[in-house]
Amino acid sequence: MIFVLSKYNIDLARAEVEALAGKKGELHENFLVLDAEFDFSRLAYTNKILEFLFHCRRTDLKNKFERFDWNEIYKNNFCIRSNEYKYQKDFAKLVWQSIDNPKVQLNNSDTEIWIYFYRDDAFVGKTVYEREEKFKMRRPDLRPGFFPVSLKPKLAKAIVNLSGVDKGKIWDPFCGTSGILIEASLMGLEVIGTDLDEKMIEASKKNFKKYKIDGKLTLGDSRKLKIDCDCIVTDPPYGRRASLHKSEIEKLYKECLENFYGFVDRVVIMSPSDVDIETKYKKKLVAVDFVHGSLSRKIYVLDR
Ligand SMILES: C[S@@+](CC[C@H](N)C(=O)[O-])C[C@H]1O[C@@H](n2cnc3c(N)ncnc32)[C@H](O)[C@@H]1O
C-alpha cells in the first residue's frame, strides 16, 4: 500500500498509520509505503490510499508502463493522475494502448492510477481509499457542551489512533468536554471520561447525548483515580487558561503519570512545548502540533 499523508503534519500522519498497522513503513516525502490491512476510515491525516503497483526511477517509468499488465488491474474505465500534471496524458496513452477495450473516465473512475514523482523516483499505485470525512461538522463550537478548551476533531481522532487500540476501552482522565472521547466512540471504542470540574462533566454529558454515546462520565482527580482501560488518551490543562504556572503544570503531569504508571501500559498525552514531562514511562515524542504564535503542543506516546 501507499499511504498518501497530509502534508499538514507528516509526523503525526505517519505515526497514526504505523500505530494502527502495528509496523513501520518506508517514508518518501509524504508517501508512506507499508503493507497493512485495517479499517482505513479510522485515519485522520491520510488523504488517500493506493494499492502499490510499482516503484522505479523516473527515467525508467515509460519502460515500466509499457511492460506492466494493465489489463490485470483495469476495471470498467480508467484515468491517470499525477502530482506532476503535465505527464498525465502521455502515460494515459500508454495504458490505453495496452488495454483490450479501454474507456477513460476522469471523475469517479473505477481504475484511478496515480503516479507520484518524488525527486528521481516515481511511485505508481491504484486508488483503493479516499478520505471524505467532514470534520467541520463536528466542530467543538457546534456541540451543546462547549468550552474553548476542546481539541479539534481531526487531531483528537489522530491521537486516539496513536493508542493502537483496535477494540477496547479508552479513558480520558482530563476529559473536559470530551472531544477525544467523541472521536474514540465514533470509531467503535468503549469510552470513559473523568474530570475535576463538574461543569465539564455536565458539558460532556450533553455531548454524549448528542452523539448517542454510551460511555461513563464521572467527577474525579486524575492524580488519584484508578480506572480499568486499554489505553489513556488525554490532553491535560495547558496552563494559560487555567492560570496555572509552568511548575504547577509539570507537577500535575508528574503526579498523574505516577498514578497511571501503576496500572496502565500506554498513555497518549499532549503537553505544551515548554513543559518538561518527568515520568518512569518510556517517552516517545511522536509529533508537534502548532496551534498559533508561540503555542505549540507536543504529542507523546508513553509506554511502560
Ligand atoms: C485542556 S482541558 C481538556 C480538553 C478536552 N480534551 C476537550 O476536548 O474538551 C483540561 C481539563 O483538565 C481538567 N483538570 C485539571 N486538573 C485536573 C485534575 N487534577 N484531574 C482531572 N481533571 C483535571 C480541567 O477541568 C479541564 O477540563
The ligand as an ORCA input file, in Angstrom:
! r2SCAN-3c Opt
* xyz 0 1
  C      -7.352     21.090     28.112
  S      -8.754     20.595     29.005
  C      -9.237     19.120     28.195
  C      -9.977     19.385     26.942
  C     -10.589     18.149     26.340
  N      -9.593     17.380     25.612
  C     -11.756     18.502     25.412
  O     -11.782     18.048     24.267
  O     -12.649     19.238     25.847
  C      -8.120     20.041     30.544
  C      -9.143     19.590     31.553
  O      -8.451     19.072     32.691
  C      -9.266     19.272     33.840
  N      -8.418     19.100     35.049
  C      -7.495     19.921     35.569
  N      -6.867     19.336     36.637
  C      -7.400     18.104     36.768
  C      -7.165     17.001     37.625
  N      -6.242     17.054     38.600
  N      -7.886     15.859     37.469
  C      -8.829     15.796     36.484
  N      -9.095     16.794     35.633
  C      -8.398     17.933     35.752
  C      -9.849     20.639     33.631
  O     -11.059     20.777     34.359
  C     -10.085     20.646     32.088
  O     -11.399     20.271     31.799
*
